[in-house]
Amino acid sequence: MKIMSKMAVYSLVAISVVSCAKKQQEFVDPLLTNRDTTIIPSEDFFHYANGGWFKKHPIPSSEKSNGIFRMIQDTINNQIKNICIKSAEAEAPKGSLKQKIGDFYASGMDSIAIDKAGISPLKNEIAKIDAVNDFAGLLQAIGHLHTIEASPAFGFYVGQDDKISSKNALFLTQGGLGLGQRDYYFENDENTKKIREAYPKHMAKMFELTGMPQQKALSSATLIMKMETELASHSRKLEALRDPIQNYHKMSLAALNALTPSIDWKVMFSNLNIKQADSVIVGQPEFFKALDGTLKKYSIEDWKTYLKWDLYNTYASYLDKKIEEQNFYFFSTVMNGIKEQKPRWKRIVEETDSALGELIGQVYVKEYLPEGTKEKLLEIGNTIRDVYAVRIKKLDWMSEATKVMALNKLSKIVMKVGYPDKWKDMSSVTIDKTSYCKNVMAVHIWEYQYMIAKYGKPVDRTEWGMYPQTYNAYYNPSNNEICVPACNIIVPGFEGRMPDDAILYGIIGGSTFGHEITHGFDDQGSQYDDKGNLNNWWTKEDYAKFKAKTALIVKQFNQYKIGDKNINGEATQGENIADLGGVVMGYEAFKKTKQFKTKEIIGGLTPEKRYFLAYGYAWMVQATKESLLQQVMSDVHSPAQFRINGPLANIPEFYKAFSIKPGSPMYQPDSLRVSIW
């Protein structure tokens, strides 16, 4: 990040009380300095709350965005860098936590060895593809590539059965697209066409860099584009993937074989290292029916070319400089508008954390986590849950019978905060300094084996899906749980001081706990019961009222635009519902604090203004035009601007605090304001 010299001002500290003996630094209130007071709040609250910071901190050329997430991630990266360097310098025993962290990091930093190796770390995998000479061999190769976390032809995973949440099941989903989302192959706006035209050129260049003659590389790229476009034509749109019932089709192997007669799924699951498969949940049956024909339509040689591309595309970031730079050019520059790569140490730190975050997390908790983190997070989370219960009881659109079910589900939400009580066992992973790519592959193989080992076993509801050093959070409907990692306790700009309650409840309460709890009651989560099963707990009348309310938020967000492209209100509705519920619940919890009750003025701001500015701070993110357009195409989250302006446009208390009047851009008439929870 190019503002590292200002880290003293924007450093992140945990919410902990500093000893009075320490010299207090002069406090600069970020809620005041972040603002752009040349903008009227009723015109654009996002830029009013954050525009001052944006002017001082343009997006670095090595990033697709800048803001609160980048500040926090830079601090976490520096902490992880210290862990990596100390581990690399230590005389750690082979197989130990520090040896694995240190050697993984060292192998990634050894660019000379990586360049010398070229694509040789993949030679065994390439040889397996080259050896394919019949259809059975093709299916074996497809299955094998999934075991090293490539993703040819379709998607596959082991996870909780949506209707029997205590059991792990096999899942098959649409997939096999190098561009990820099907709309990239068909939409005709200027940006999408630019990406679609650049993609075959990128593939051809990558093939050349692996040693393929130029003409063969060009024809191979054309072929793969044709094959992927055909797969995309049978894939569902992003919004159609949101309905858990419509994407749940449990089948016996016999039924699946009848759907795809060219594929013997008993053999395929054996190729995927799954033994004794009895049934499978197919997300999109029409995709697999079409895939069966596509597999036969193209020659074995065509599919071998496709599989090689899938392999190269999966591991390009870990190969020699020319391949890595070409991969960066397409996926980062063309698709996200990032002009240059991050410093190598930062890239390798982030990859080490991604691969060995379970190990790094153990060190992070001991060395960087302030005492009392779990307790503080639980305190805020339980306060949000309490006000949520009060809100549900007062709903005027929900019957008493459904309220009882909703309150029961709310009370059963499990809060995983801080860090896990037990860590995953990565002792079987072998890491050394000889090959960065092979280290990445070793971790991928471990992750795959860890996943498939769950099949046939009861669900472990204590398992975490994030690391304590991951600045994010999630709601898992199948477990009816939220997970808020430890680093969510830190707030940018507060050096050695407790943030006031407006900030605590605007950021940690509203945009984190309130947001994640609301996911249990959004368009998807509302279909799961208190035990995490897809099970309708609503009365018919209440669910119709709920759907009418969610339709309003879809309509609201459909009207927002990035350039000439509208936000997909249907695809983003779950996150939009969660944002609205989060900011409402955070405000309700804030109303119970002394700061709110005494109308305490801080920095010249009323409690109400501080709360909504704090919520704006939670999504203080500016991004490149390219990355925003990619987000609209492929992400279920709305761009940050609308995660602030959208929810706040529905809240009467916000209107009062900032004098939002009819006719202003932030104003919505009563008939269009969305109020769900």
C-alpha positions as CSV (number, residue, x, y, z in Angstrom):
1,M,0.0,0.0,0.0
2,K,1.4,3.4,-0.9
3,I,0.3,5.2,2.3
4,M,2.4,3.1,4.6
5,S,4.1,6.3,5.8
6,K,0.8,7.3,7.3
7,M,0.3,4.1,9.2
8,A,0.9,6.0,12.5
9,V,-2.3,7.9,11.8
10,Y,-4.3,5.0,10.4
11,S,-3.0,2.1,12.4
12,L,-5.4,-0.4,13.7
13,V,-5.7,-1.3,17.3
14,A,-7.9,-3.6,19.3
15,I,-10.7,-2.3,21.3
16,S,-9.0,-2.4,24.6
17,V,-8.4,0.1,27.4
18,V,-4.8,1.4,27.5
19,S,-3.1,2.0,30.9
20,C,-3.4,5.5,32.2
21,A,0.4,5.5,32.7
22,K,0.9,5.5,28.9
23,K,1.2,8.9,27.2
24,Q,-2.0,9.6,25.3
25,Q,-1.5,10.6,21.7
26,E,-3.6,13.4,20.2
27,F,-6.7,11.9,18.9
28,V,-7.9,12.6,15.3
29,D,-11.5,11.5,15.0
30,P,-11.9,9.6,11.7
31,L,-15.6,10.3,11.6
32,L,-14.7,14.0,11.2
33,T,-11.6,13.8,9.0
34,N,-13.1,11.2,6.6
35,R,-15.9,13.5,5.6
36,D,-16.1,15.6,2.4
37,T,-18.2,18.5,3.7
38,T,-18.5,20.0,0.2
39,I,-21.0,17.2,-0.4
40,I,-24.5,17.5,1.1
41,P,-25.5,14.3,3.0
42,S,-28.9,14.2,1.4
43,E,-27.2,14.2,-2.1
44,D,-24.8,11.2,-1.6
45,F,-24.2,10.1,2.0
46,F,-21.5,7.6,0.9
47,H,-19.2,10.3,-0.5
48,Y,-20.2,12.8,2.2
49,A,-19.1,10.3,4.9
50,N,-15.9,9.1,3.2
51,G,-15.0,11.5,0.4
52,G,-12.4,13.4,2.4
53,W,-10.5,10.2,3.0
54,F,-10.8,9.2,-0.7
55,K,-9.3,12.5,-1.8
56,K,-6.2,11.9,0.4
57,H,-5.8,8.3,-0.4
58,P,-6.3,7.4,-4.1
59,I,-6.4,3.7,-5.0
60,P,-2.8,2.4,-5.2
61,S,-1.8,1.2,-8.6
62,S,-1.3,-2.3,-7.1
63,E,-4.9,-2.6,-5.8
64,K,-8.4,-2.7,-7.2
65,S,-9.8,-0.8,-4.2
66,N,-8.8,1.3,-1.2
67,G,-10.5,2.0,2.1
68,I,-11.2,0.5,5.5
69,F,-10.7,-3.1,4.4
70,R,-7.3,-2.3,2.8
71,M,-6.2,-0.5,5.9
72,I,-7.1,-3.4,8.1
73,Q,-5.6,-6.0,5.6
74,D,-2.3,-4.0,5.4
75,T,-2.0,-4.2,9.2
76,I,-2.8,-7.9,9.3
77,N,-0.4,-8.5,6.4
78,N,2.4,-6.8,8.4
79,Q,1.6,-9.0,11.4
80,I,1.6,-12.1,9.3
81,K,4.8,-11.0,7.6
82,N,6.5,-10.9,11.0
83,I,5.2,-14.4,11.8
84,C,6.5,-15.7,8.4
85,I,9.9,-14.1,8.7
86,K,10.4,-15.2,12.3
87,S,9.3,-18.7,11.3
88,A,11.6,-18.8,8.3
89,E,14.6,-17.7,10.4
90,A,13.9,-20.1,13.2
91,E,15.6,-23.5,13.5
92,A,12.2,-25.2,13.7
93,P,11.9,-29.0,13.8
94,K,10.7,-30.5,10.5
95,G,6.9,-30.9,10.5
96,S,6.4,-28.2,13.1
97,L,4.0,-25.3,12.7
98,K,6.9,-22.8,12.3
99,Q,8.8,-25.0,9.9
100,K,5.8,-25.2,7.5
101,I,5.0,-21.5,7.7
102,G,8.6,-20.5,7.3
103,D,9.4,-22.9,4.4
104,F,6.2,-22.0,2.5
105,Y,7.0,-18.3,2.7
106,A,10.6,-18.8,1.8
107,S,9.7,-20.9,-1.2
108,G,7.4,-18.2,-2.4
109,M,10.0,-15.5,-2.0
110,D,12.6,-17.5,-4.0
111,S,11.7,-16.0,-7.4
112,I,15.0,-17.3,-8.9
113,A,14.2,-20.9,-8.2
114,I,10.6,-20.4,-9.3
115,D,11.7,-18.9,-12.7
116,K,14.3,-21.6,-13.2
117,A,11.6,-24.3,-12.6
118,G,9.3,-22.9,-15.2
119,I,6.3,-25.2,-15.6
120,S,8.2,-28.3,-14.4
121,P,6.3,-28.5,-11.1
122,L,3.3,-29.4,-13.3
123,K,5.1,-32.0,-15.5
124,N,3.5,-35.0,-13.7
125,E,0.0,-33.6,-14.1
126,I,0.6,-32.7,-17.7
127,A,1.9,-36.2,-18.4
128,K,-1.3,-37.7,-16.9
129,I,-3.4,-35.5,-19.3
130,D,-1.1,-36.5,-22.3
131,A,-1.6,-40.1,-21.4
132,V,-5.4,-40.0,-21.9
133,N,-6.4,-41.9,-25.0
134,D,-10.0,-42.9,-24.5
135,F,-13.2,-41.7,-22.8
136,A,-12.6,-43.6,-19.6
137,G,-9.2,-42.0,-19.3
138,L,-10.8,-38.6,-19.9
139,L,-13.2,-39.1,-17.0
140,Q,-10.3,-40.3,-14.8
141,A,-8.3,-37.2,-15.7
142,I,-11.3,-34.9,-14.9
143,G,-11.8,-36.5,-11.5
144,H,-8.1,-36.4,-10.7
145,L,-7.8,-32.7,-11.5
146,H,-10.6,-32.0,-9.0
147,T,-8.5,-33.7,-6.3
148,I,-5.8,-31.0,-6.8
149,E,-8.4,-28.2,-6.7
150,A,-8.6,-27.6,-10.4
151,S,-12.3,-27.4,-11.6
152,P,-12.8,-28.9,-15.0
153,A,-16.3,-29.5,-16.5
154,F,-18.3,-29.2,-13.3
155,G,-18.3,-28.3,-9.6
156,F,-18.0,-30.9,-6.8
157,Y,-17.8,-30.7,-3.1
158,V,-18.8,-32.5,0.2
159,G,-21.0,-30.4,2.5
160,Q,-24.0,-30.4,4.7
161,D,-27.2,-31.8,3.3
162,D,-29.6,-28.8,3.2
163,K,-32.5,-30.9,4.3
164,I,-30.7,-33.1,6.8
165,S,-28.2,-30.7,8.3
166,S,-26.6,-33.4,10.5
167,K,-25.3,-35.3,7.5
168,N,-22.6,-34.6,5.0
169,A,-23.6,-35.2,1.4
170,L,-22.1,-35.1,-2.1
171,F,-22.9,-32.1,-4.3
172,L,-22.5,-31.6,-8.0
173,T,-22.9,-28.1,-9.5
174,Q,-22.5,-26.3,-12.8
175,G,-19.0,-25.1,-13.5
176,G,-16.0,-25.5,-15.7
177,L,-15.9,-21.8,-16.8
178,G,-12.5,-20.0,-16.8
179,L,-14.4,-16.7,-16.5
180,G,-16.4,-18.0,-13.6
181,Q,-19.9,-16.6,-14.4
182,R,-22.0,-17.5,-17.4
183,D,-22.9,-13.8,-18.3
184,Y,-19.3,-13.0,-19.3
185,Y,-19.9,-15.2,-22.3
186,F,-23.1,-13.5,-23.5
187,E,-23.6,-10.0,-22.1
188,N,-22.9,-7.2,-24.7
189,D,-22.1,-4.1,-22.7
190,E,-18.8,-2.5,-23.6
191,N,-16.8,-3.8,-20.6
192,T,-18.0,-7.4,-20.9
193,K,-17.3,-7.5,-24.6
194,K,-13.8,-6.2,-23.9
195,I,-13.2,-9.0,-21.4
196,R,-14.6,-11.6,-23.8
197,E,-12.4,-10.4,-26.6
198,A,-9.3,-10.4,-24.4
199,Y,-9.9,-13.8,-22.9
200,P,-8.9,-16.0,-25.9
201,K,-5.9,-13.8,-26.5
202,H,-4.9,-14.4,-22.9
203,M,-5.3,-18.1,-23.2
204,A,-3.2,-18.2,-26.4
205,K,-0.4,-16.2,-24.8
206,M,-0.5,-18.5,-21.8
207,F,-0.3,-21.6,-24.0
208,E,2.7,-20.0,-25.8
209,L,4.4,-19.4,-22.5
210,T,4.1,-23.1,-21.7
211,G,5.9,-24.0,-24.9
212,M,3.0,-24.5,-27.4
213,P,3.7,-23.2,-31.0
214,Q,1.9,-19.9,-31.7
215,Q,-0.6,-21.2,-34.3
216,K,-1.5,-24.2,-32.1
217,A,-1.9,-21.8,-29.1
218,L,-4.3,-19.6,-31.1
219,S,-6.4,-22.5,-32.3
220,S,-6.4,-24.0,-28.8
221,A,-7.7,-20.7,-27.3
222,T,-10.5,-20.5,-29.9
223,L,-11.5,-24.1,-29.1
224,I,-11.6,-23.6,-25.4
225,M,-13.7,-20.4,-25.8
226,K,-16.1,-22.4,-27.9
227,M,-16.3,-25.2,-25.3
228,E,-16.7,-22.9,-22.3
229,T,-19.4,-20.9,-24.1
230,E,-21.3,-24.1,-24.7
231,L,-21.0,-24.9,-21.0
232,A,-22.1,-21.4,-20.1
233,S,-25.2,-21.6,-22.3
234,H,-26.5,-24.4,-20.1
235,S,-25.6,-22.7,-16.8
236,R,-28.0,-20.8,-14.6
237,K,-27.7,-17.0,-14.1
238,L,-26.3,-15.7,-10.8
239,E,-29.8,-14.8,-9.4
240,A,-31.2,-18.2,-10.3
241,L,-28.5,-19.8,-8.0
242,R,-29.9,-18.1,-4.9
243,D,-33.0,-20.3,-4.4
244,P,-31.8,-23.3,-2.2
245,I,-34.9,-25.3,-3.1
246,Q,-34.6,-24.9,-6.8
247,N,-31.0,-25.8,-6.6
248,Y,-31.5,-29.0,-4.5
249,H,-32.2,-32.2,-6.4
250,K,-31.2,-35.3,-4.5
251,M,-30.7,-38.4,-6.8
252,S,-29.6,-42.0,-6.5
253,L,-26.6,-42.9,-8.6
254,A,-28.9,-44.8,-10.9
255,A,-31.0,-41.7,-11.5
256,L,-27.9,-39.6,-12.1
257,N,-26.5,-42.2,-14.6
258,A,-29.9,-42.1,-16.4
259,L,-29.6,-38.3,-16.6
260,T,-26.0,-38.5,-18.0
261,P,-25.7,-41.9,-19.7
262,S,-22.2,-41.3,-21.0
263,I,-20.8,-40.9,-17.4
264,D,-20.6,-43.9,-15.0
265,W,-20.9,-41.9,-11.7
266,K,-19.8,-44.9,-9.6
267,V,-16.5,-44.8,-11.5
268,M,-16.4,-41.0,-11.5
269,F,-16.8,-40.8,-7.8
270,S,-14.0,-43.4,-7.5
271,N,-11.9,-41.0,-9.6
272,L,-12.8,-38.3,-7.1
273,N,-11.6,-40.6,-4.3
274,I,-15.2,-41.1,-3.0
275,K,-16.0,-44.7,-2.0
276,Q,-19.5,-46.2,-1.7
277,A,-21.4,-43.1,-2.9
278,D,-25.1,-43.8,-2.5
279,S,-26.8,-40.5,-3.5
280,V,-25.8,-37.1,-4.7
281,I,-27.4,-33.6,-4.6
282,V,-27.4,-32.1,-8.0
283,G,-27.7,-28.4,-8.1
284,Q,-28.6,-27.9,-11.8
285,P,-29.7,-31.1,-13.5
286,E,-30.1,-29.4,-16.9
287,F,-26.4,-28.5,-16.9
288,F,-25.4,-32.1,-16.4
289,K,-27.7,-33.4,-19.0
290,A,-26.1,-30.9,-21.5
291,L,-22.6,-31.7,-20.2
292,D,-23.2,-35.4,-21.2
293,G,-23.7,-34.3,-24.8
294,T,-20.8,-31.9,-24.7
295,L,-18.4,-34.6,-23.5
296,K,-19.2,-36.6,-26.6
297,K,-19.4,-33.7,-29.0
298,Y,-15.7,-32.8,-28.7
299,S,-12.8,-35.2,-29.3
300,I,-10.5,-36.6,-26.7
301,E,-7.7,-34.3,-28.0
302,D,-10.0,-31.3,-27.6
303,W,-10.8,-32.2,-24.0
304,K,-7.1,-32.7,-23.3
305,T,-6.4,-29.2,-24.4
306,Y,-9.3,-28.0,-22.2
307,L,-7.9,-29.9,-19.2
308,K,-4.4,-28.4,-19.7
309,W,-5.9,-24.9,-19.7
310,D,-7.8,-25.7,-16.5
311,L,-4.5,-26.9,-14.9
312,Y,-2.5,-23.9,-16.1
313,N,-5.2,-21.5,-15.0
314,T,-5.4,-23.0,-11.6
315,Y,-1.6,-22.8,-10.9
316,A,-0.5,-19.8,-13.0
317,S,0.1,-17.6,-10.0
318,Y,2.7,-20.0,-8.6
319,L,4.8,-20.5,-11.8
320,D,7.6,-18.5,-13.5
321,K,7.5,-14.7,-13.8
322,K,6.3,-14.5,-17.4
323,I,3.3,-16.8,-16.8
324,E,2.5,-15.1,-13.5
325,E,2.6,-11.7,-15.1
326,Q,0.4,-12.7,-18.0
327,N,-2.1,-14.2,-15.5
328,F,-2.0,-10.9,-13.5
329,Y,-2.5,-8.9,-16.7
330,F,-5.8,-10.6,-17.6
331,F,-7.4,-11.3,-14.3
332,S,-6.2,-8.2,-12.4
333,T,-5.6,-5.5,-15.0
334,V,-8.2,-6.3,-17.7
335,M,-10.9,-7.5,-15.3
336,N,-10.2,-5.4,-12.3
337,G,-8.3,-2.3,-13.5
338,I,-5.2,-3.0,-11.3
339,K,-2.2,-1.4,-13.0
340,E,0.7,-3.2,-11.2
341,Q,1.4,-6.1,-8.9
342,K,1.7,-5.8,-5.2
343,P,5.2,-6.1,-3.7
344,R,6.2,-9.8,-3.8
345,W,6.4,-10.0,0.0
346,K,2.8,-9.0,0.2
347,R,1.6,-11.4,-2.4
348,I,3.5,-14.3,-0.7
349,V,2.3,-13.3,2.8
350,E,-1.3,-13.4,1.5
351,E,-0.8,-16.7,-0.2
352,T,0.9,-18.2,2.9
353,D,-2.1,-17.0,5.0
354,S,-4.5,-18.5,2.5
355,A,-2.8,-21.8,2.4
356,L,-1.6,-22.1,6.0
357,G,-4.0,-19.8,7.8
358,E,-5.0,-22.5,10.2
359,L,-1.4,-22.6,11.4
360,I,-0.8,-18.8,11.3
361,G,-4.0,-18.3,13.2
362,Q,-2.6,-20.1,16.2
363,V,0.4,-17.8,16.3
364,Y,-1.7,-14.7,15.6
365,V,-4.0,-15.4,18.6
366,K,-1.1,-15.7,20.9
367,E,1.0,-12.8,19.7
368,Y,-1.5,-10.2,18.4
369,L,-4.9,-10.7,19.9
370,P,-5.7,-8.5,22.9
371,E,-7.1,-10.1,26.1
372,G,-10.8,-10.1,26.3
373,T,-11.5,-10.1,22.6
374,K,-14.0,-13.0,22.7
375,E,-15.8,-11.6,25.6
376,K,-16.2,-8.1,24.0
377,L,-17.4,-9.6,20.7
378,L,-20.0,-11.8,22.5
379,E,-21.2,-8.8,24.5
380,I,-21.9,-6.9,21.4
381,G,-23.4,-9.9,19.6
382,N,-25.8,-10.8,22.4
383,T,-26.9,-7.2,22.7
384,I,-27.8,-7.3,19.0
385,R,-29.6,-10.6,19.4
386,D,-31.7,-9.1,22.3
387,V,-32.8,-6.1,20.3
388,Y,-33.6,-8.4,17.4
389,A,-36.0,-10.4,19.6
390,V,-37.7,-7.2,20.6
391,R,-38.1,-6.1,17.0
392,I,-39.6,-9.4,16.0
393,K,-42.1,-9.3,18.8
394,K,-43.3,-5.8,17.6
395,L,-43.6,-6.7,13.9
396,D,-47.0,-5.7,12.6
397,W,-46.9,-7.9,9.5
398,M,-46.1,-11.2,11.1
399,S,-48.6,-13.5,12.9
400,E,-47.9,-14.7,16.5
401,A,-47.5,-18.3,15.3
402,T,-44.6,-17.3,12.9
403,K,-43.1,-15.0,15.5
404,V,-42.8,-18.0,17.9
405,M,-40.8,-19.9,15.2
406,A,-38.7,-16.8,14.3
407,L,-37.8,-16.2,17.9
408,N,-36.9,-19.8,18.5
409,K,-34.6,-19.7,15.5
410,L,-33.0,-16.5,16.7
411,S,-32.4,-17.9,20.1
412,K,-30.7,-21.0,18.6
413,I,-28.2,-19.0,16.5
414,V,-24.7,-20.2,17.5
415,M,-22.1,-17.4,17.8
416,K,-18.6,-18.4,16.9
417,V,-16.4,-15.5,17.8
418,G,-12.7,-14.8,18.1
419,Y,-11.1,-18.1,17.3
420,P,-11.9,-21.8,17.4
421,D,-11.4,-23.9,20.5
422,K,-9.7,-26.5,18.5
423,W,-7.6,-26.3,15.4
424,K,-7.6,-28.4,12.2
425,D,-4.8,-31.0,12.1
426,M,-2.4,-30.2,9.2
427,S,0.3,-32.5,10.4
428,S,0.0,-34.6,7.2
429,V,1.0,-31.7,4.9
430,T,4.6,-31.8,3.8
431,I,6.1,-28.4,3.1
432,D,9.7,-27.6,2.2
433,K,11.7,-24.8,0.5
434,T,12.3,-26.6,-2.9
435,S,9.1,-25.7,-4.8
436,Y,6.5,-23.0,-4.2
437,C,4.1,-24.5,-6.7
438,K,4.4,-27.9,-5.2
439,N,3.8,-26.5,-1.7
440,V,0.6,-24.9,-2.9
441,M,-0.4,-28.2,-4.5
442,A,0.3,-30.1,-1.3
443,V,-2.0,-27.8,0.6
444,H,-4.7,-28.2,-2.1
445,I,-4.5,-31.9,-1.9
446,W,-4.7,-31.7,1.9
447,E,-7.8,-29.4,1.7
448,Y,-9.5,-31.8,-0.7
449,Q,-8.8,-34.9,1.4
450,Y,-10.0,-33.0,4.5
451,M,-13.2,-32.2,2.7
452,I,-14.0,-35.7,1.3
453,A,-13.1,-37.3,4.7
454,K,-16.3,-35.8,6.0
455,Y,-18.5,-37.9,3.7
456,G,-20.3,-40.5,5.6
457,K,-19.6,-38.9,9.0
458,P,-21.8,-36.7,11.2
459,V,-21.4,-32.9,10.7
460,D,-18.9,-31.3,13.1
461,R,-20.7,-28.2,14.1
462,T,-17.7,-26.9,16.0
463,E,-15.7,-26.4,12.7
464,W,-14.8,-22.9,11.6
465,G,-14.9,-21.7,8.0
466,M,-12.6,-18.7,8.6
467,Y,-9.3,-17.9,10.4
468,P,-9.1,-15.5,13.3
469,Q,-7.0,-13.1,11.2
470,T,-9.6,-13.0,8.4
471,Y,-11.4,-9.6,8.3
472,N,-14.7,-10.9,7.4
473,A,-17.7,-12.8,8.9
474,Y,-20.4,-15.3,7.7
475,Y,-23.7,-16.9,8.5
476,N,-24.1,-20.6,7.8
477,P,-27.8,-21.5,7.4
478,S,-27.1,-25.2,7.7
479,N,-25.7,-24.7,11.2
480,N,-27.8,-21.7,12.0
481,E,-24.6,-20.0,13.2
482,I,-22.6,-16.8,12.7
483,C,-18.8,-16.6,12.7
484,V,-17.0,-13.4,13.6
485,P,-13.2,-13.8,13.6
486,A,-11.1,-12.0,16.1
487,C,-9.7,-9.3,13.9
488,N,-13.2,-7.8,13.6
489,I,-12.5,-6.3,17.0
490,I,-10.1,-3.7,15.5
491,V,-11.1,-0.3,14.4
492,P,-9.0,2.0,12.2
493,G,-7.8,5.3,13.6
494,F,-8.2,4.6,17.3
495,E,-4.8,4.5,19.0
496,G,-5.0,3.1,22.5
497,R,-8.5,4.2,23.2
498,M,-12.0,2.7,23.4
499,P,-14.1,3.8,20.4
500,D,-17.4,5.4,21.5
501,D,-20.5,3.3,21.4
502,A,-21.8,4.9,18.2
503,I,-18.7,3.4,16.4
504,L,-18.9,0.1,18.3
505,Y,-22.6,-0.4,17.3
506,G,-22.3,1.1,13.8
507,I,-19.4,-1.1,12.7
508,I,-19.2,-4.2,14.9
509,G,-22.8,-4.2,16.0
510,G,-24.6,-3.2,12.8
511,S,-22.4,-4.1,9.8
512,T,-21.1,-7.3,11.4
513,F,-23.3,-9.0,14.0
514,G,-26.6,-7.4,12.9
515,H,-25.7,-8.1,9.3
516,E,-24.8,-11.8,9.8
517,I,-27.8,-12.5,12.1
518,T,-30.1,-11.0,9.5
519,H,-28.8,-13.5,7.0
520,G,-30.7,-16.1,9.0
521,F,-33.8,-14.2,7.9
522,D,-33.0,-13.1,4.4
523,D,-34.5,-14.6,1.2
524,Q,-32.3,-17.7,1.5
525,G,-31.7,-18.0,5.3
526,S,-35.5,-17.6,6.0
527,Q,-36.0,-21.0,4.3
528,Y,-34.0,-22.9,6.9
529,D,-35.3,-23.8,10.4
530,D,-33.6,-23.5,13.8
531,K,-31.7,-26.8,13.2
532,G,-30.4,-25.7,9.8
533,N,-32.7,-27.7,7.6
534,L,-34.5,-26.5,4.6
535,N,-38.0,-26.5,6.2
536,N,-40.8,-24.1,5.8
537,W,-41.6,-22.6,9.3
538,W,-43.8,-19.8,7.9
539,T,-47.5,-19.5,7.6
540,K,-48.5,-19.1,4.0
541,E,-49.9,-15.6,4.6
542,D,-46.8,-14.4,6.5
543,Y,-44.4,-15.7,3.8
544,A,-46.4,-13.9,1.1
545,K,-46.0,-10.7,3.1
546,F,-42.3,-11.3,3.6
547,K,-41.8,-11.9,-0.2
548,A,-43.7,-8.6,-0.9
549,K,-41.3,-6.8,1.3
550,T,-38.2,-8.4,-0.3
551,A,-39.6,-7.5,-3.7
552,L,-39.4,-3.8,-2.7
553,I,-35.7,-4.1,-1.9
554,V,-35.1,-5.9,-5.2
555,K,-36.9,-3.0,-7.0
556,Q,-34.9,-0.4,-5.0
557,F,-31.5,-1.9,-5.9
558,N,-32.4,-2.6,-9.5
559,Q,-32.5,1.2,-10.0
560,Y,-28.8,1.8,-8.9
561,K,-26.1,1.8,-11.6
562,I,-22.4,1.5,-12.1
563,G,-21.7,3.2,-15.4
564,D,-24.4,2.0,-17.7
565,K,-24.9,-1.3,-15.9
566,N,-27.7,-1.8,-13.3
567,I,-27.2,-3.5,-10.0
568,N,-28.8,-7.0,-10.0
569,G,-31.3,-6.5,-7.3
570,E,-32.4,-10.1,-7.4
571,A,-28.9,-11.6,-7.1
572,T,-27.9,-9.1,-4.3
573,Q,-31.1,-9.1,-2.3
574,G,-29.8,-11.4,0.5
575,E,-26.9,-9.0,1.2
576,N,-29.1,-6.0,0.8
577,I,-31.6,-7.4,3.3
578,A,-28.8,-8.2,5.7
579,D,-27.3,-4.7,5.4
580,L,-30.7,-3.1,6.1
581,G,-31.3,-5.4,9.0
582,G,-27.8,-4.9,10.4
583,V,-27.9,-1.1,10.4
584,V,-31.4,-1.1,12.0
585,M,-30.4,-3.6,14.7
586,G,-27.2,-1.8,15.4
587,Y,-29.1,1.5,15.9
588,E,-31.7,-0.2,18.2
589,A,-28.8,-1.6,20.3
590,F,-27.0,1.8,20.3
591,K,-30.2,3.4,21.7
592,K,-29.7,1.5,24.9
593,T,-26.3,3.1,25.6
594,K,-25.5,6.0,27.9
595,Q,-24.1,7.9,25.0
596,F,-27.4,7.8,23.2
597,K,-29.6,8.3,26.2
598,T,-27.7,11.4,27.4
599,K,-27.5,12.9,23.9
600,E,-23.7,13.2,24.3
601,I,-22.0,15.4,21.7
602,I,-18.6,14.1,20.5
603,G,-16.7,16.0,17.9
604,G,-19.6,18.3,17.4
605,L,-21.7,15.4,16.3
606,T,-25.0,14.1,17.9
607,P,-25.1,10.4,18.8
608,E,-27.4,9.8,15.8
609,K,-25.0,11.5,13.4
610,R,-22.1,9.6,14.8
611,Y,-23.9,6.3,14.5
612,F,-24.8,6.7,10.8
613,L,-21.3,8.1,10.0
614,A,-19.8,5.1,11.7
615,Y,-22.0,2.8,9.5
616,G,-20.7,4.7,6.5
617,Y,-17.2,4.2,7.8
618,A,-17.8,0.4,7.9
619,W,-18.1,0.4,4.1
620,M,-15.5,3.1,3.3
621,V,-14.3,1.5,0.1
622,Q,-13.5,3.1,-3.3
623,A,-12.8,0.8,-6.2
624,T,-11.7,0.9,-9.8
625,K,-14.4,1.1,-12.5
626,E,-13.4,-2.3,-13.8
627,S,-13.6,-4.1,-10.4
628,L,-17.0,-2.5,-9.8
629,L,-18.3,-3.8,-13.1
630,Q,-16.9,-7.2,-12.3
631,Q,-18.7,-7.1,-8.9
632,V,-22.0,-6.2,-10.6
633,M,-21.5,-9.2,-13.0
634,S,-20.4,-11.8,-10.5
635,D,-20.9,-10.8,-6.9
636,V,-24.0,-11.1,-4.6
637,H,-22.8,-8.0,-2.7
638,S,-23.7,-4.6,-4.0
639,P,-20.9,-2.0,-4.4
640,A,-20.0,-0.2,-1.2
641,Q,-21.7,3.0,-2.2
642,F,-25.1,1.3,-2.3
643,R,-24.4,-0.7,0.8
644,I,-24.5,2.6,2.5
645,N,-26.9,4.8,0.5
646,G,-29.4,1.9,-0.1
647,P,-30.2,0.8,3.5
648,L,-30.0,4.4,4.9
649,A,-32.6,5.6,2.4
650,N,-35.1,3.3,4.2
651,I,-34.5,4.5,7.8
652,P,-36.6,7.4,9.2
653,E,-34.0,8.1,12.0
654,F,-31.4,8.8,9.3
655,Y,-33.7,11.2,7.6
656,K,-34.2,13.1,10.8
657,A,-30.5,13.1,11.7
658,F,-29.3,14.6,8.4
659,S,-32.4,16.5,7.3
660,I,-33.2,14.4,4.3
661,K,-36.0,16.2,2.4
662,P,-38.4,15.2,-0.4
663,G,-36.7,15.7,-3.8
664,S,-33.2,14.9,-2.7
665,P,-31.4,11.8,-4.1
666,M,-31.3,10.1,-0.7
667,Y,-35.0,10.5,-0.2
668,Q,-37.5,7.7,-0.8
669,P,-41.2,8.2,-0.3
670,D,-42.9,6.3,2.5
671,S,-44.6,3.9,0.0
672,L,-41.2,2.7,-1.3
673,R,-39.3,2.5,1.9
674,V,-38.4,-1.0,2.8
675,S,-38.9,-2.2,6.4
676,I,-38.5,-5.9,7.0
677,W,-37.0,-6.7,10.3
